[in-house]
Amino acid sequence: MSSPEDRQENAEQPVDPFTGKGPLLEADDAAVFKAIDRLVRSQEQIAKNRLALDKHWTAIKGGYQFSSLTKQDNQDVYTQSYPAGYGTGLRAGAVPNKQADLCQKLTETLLVDPPQLEPEATTEDEAAQRGAQLAKEFLTQDATEAGMDDLALFAHQVEASTTRSATFNHYWVDPSGAGAMPKQVKAHPQATDPANPLDAIDELTGQPIPTTDYVLRYVTPDGQFTENPSEAEQVWLPKIRVDKMAREHVRFFPDTADVATAQKAVCLWYASVEECKRRWPEFFEGLSESDITGLCAWTPPRPAVLLPSALRNRWRNDKANAADNGQAGSDERLVFFYLYYHRQDPQYPQGAAICVNGWQDGVVLGKDVLSATVEIPSGVIQDQTVTDVKPMDIPLAQIRLLPDTEDGDPMGKAFMARIGGAGEAGATMATAMMEAIDITLHPARYATSTSPVNSDDVESSRATGDFVTVYSDKDFPKYEEPRDLPSAYFPYMDWLYTQMDSSASLNKPSQGSDDAQEVSGVARRIAVQQSLVGLSRMQHALHSAWSRHGRIKLQLVMKYFSVPQLLRYTGTDGVAKQEWFTGNDFARVGSITIATGTGTMMPPTERVNYLVQLRDAKVLDPDLAMDLARPAYATALGVMSDPHVQRVERQISTWLEGPPEGWMEQFAATQMEADAAMQQGEMDAQMGMPVQPPMAPAPQWTPFEALPVDFKPAIAAMRERKIGNLMAKVSFAEQPKEWQQMVIAAYNGMVVASAPAPVMPAGPAGPVGPEETPPMTA
């Protein structure tokens, strides 16, 4: 039996938060590193083969047409090399680079109409729908230059994937990346205890004061409420970052899996010491300079290939300086590490995310579960919440334009494999033609052995104009006979490049070329559409990566954004809005899809022309065509939003919020007064008493209050369409019947106002004059 002292000592030991969460989360640091390092090295030959392929196609795209890719006999081992002596003077061929041009045009075509993300709520209740709307606004703002700059990110990664088969976006959260702000908490307006900010007690009755209108209140460093933001505690806001990786940085397990099916993934990556201190402050706290130097000294297999070429020389210098001095310089030194991810399964019920470095037989820089704990409504008890654990994806988005259907590599096949051979052939032919032209322009010169004229005399005569002395006409130098240039060169090159365009599914009209055979606009549009059909598989792959990109963003926000952040945006109704959110607001956002009408690979002008064509063919309603075309040209031309459209949108948004407080009671009282007046009138009529006309009831408030301008036929027709669309939605049927009546009344009024004016019949002496016009009634 243990002594009281032993029991006290055991009771004081902290409970490991990762107990029962998975083997590697519970193991010691050395065992974790050994297991992850073994996984990495098990795919070393596969990684070397992929690197050889990537280097070869990158060289071909860069114009180094003498790169060769060889496979060893009876072995699945690939090597990339240059001819002997060529590597010492590596220089791109001085000929047009058709393959690089096609890779760039492919990227521009896929991204000319960037996809827009559309989060969908898991349920139809108001909180879930609000979360989906906030998620959409967050993704829209984070896609700009102030956030992750999604378009620039995918443009880089898509073009890189044309030679590397696949590229990857790796996402992580910088705890202080968005700067600092005064600390705020969600609180009851009358709360007095910062420890219980959602509660307020009536001092007279001692009962809780209910409210649904919570506010954000500032909190001082000592935990008190304050109205002055300068007195509040400063908290750091997180920000999502992205690492642009290639396939030499990523290993998937099992070996046949891609990012969507992998159970485990390991990233071989690096970061500066300064960045590591922000990402894992608990680990780096208290480390000495020699300890940090030890971390920097460890490297994974083939570390140089993990670095961009611009950083390799500096990394080697830093490593040499560290070896000479015993300890190194600044926080800009690089630290290599493994990032290990494991999806949820029976072994890891909440997944795993572990970062390790090989210093001192292995140290864990940081670890966590790959899931988020959130609070959601219970669905059973009103105003009660339950804790739920939401699984998260491995934070990698894979951009793979083409699958490898021949060799079955889950990383895919390089787009350059389609066009690289033709590109090499074209470069070789262009080089040969340039050499032939150079020989024609610089022919060899001959002279007899007895001629007094030498090459210096000829060049001096050209420079000074002096005559060269000769004794006979046989002394004149002669040039070799000019060679005929091959007449088939240009037809051959035109055929070759046409085949490259076809292989790339990029015909001349889709490249914006002016020398295409199609001369009419309709013919060019058909040619472009045919080209886009050939790119549809790559478009689908890009959309899948973009959707995963948005889903991972929201999952990271859900897990790590606990401090309220402010979203400012302008709604479709033109109203400037601002809302505070935390990651928990995204807990009931489900799938992320591509918004309809985006990511079409159609330039804005082409989209407008296509809509006009559908409208003229009476396939598309003119009003709908106008609504769809407006975003395509409004931003480019600076067209202001229609204030009448924004006004009816504001009215609809207000109506969808439901009846204001007291409106239903006022409506019921008005109906009772009207019914009582009607009954009184019936009784007076039965008794032979004069019937008094009923007094008009007090008008009920309505957001659809009409203005004189609303009855202009064009504006009335627009309002009729907008209000009619509202009546067709599920959100209309969910509102009380009494609240629906004002929408029906507003719609009927617009139907009358938008109807064409009646044509008066002409009288015997002509049309009806002003004095004969019959009176009009409303």
PyMOL commands that set and color helices and strands:
alter all, ss='L'
color gray80, all
select helices_A, chain A and resi 4-12+23-26+29-42+44-61+87-89+98-111+126-142+150-164+229-231+247-249+273-279+281-284+289-297+303-306+309-325+359-361+416-441+455-464+473-475+489-503+509-511+521-534+536-560+583-586+604-616+622-637+643-656+663-686+708-711+713-727+730-733+737-754+770-772
alter helices_A, ss='H'
color red, helices_A
select strands_A, chain A and resi 68-71+78-81+117-121+167-174+180-182+184-187+215-219+225-226+234-236+239-246+250-253+264-272+334-342+352-357+363-368+371-377+385-391+396-399+445-446+478-479+565-570+576-581+589-594
alter strands_A, ss='S'
color yellow, strands_A
deselect
rebuild
show_as cartoon
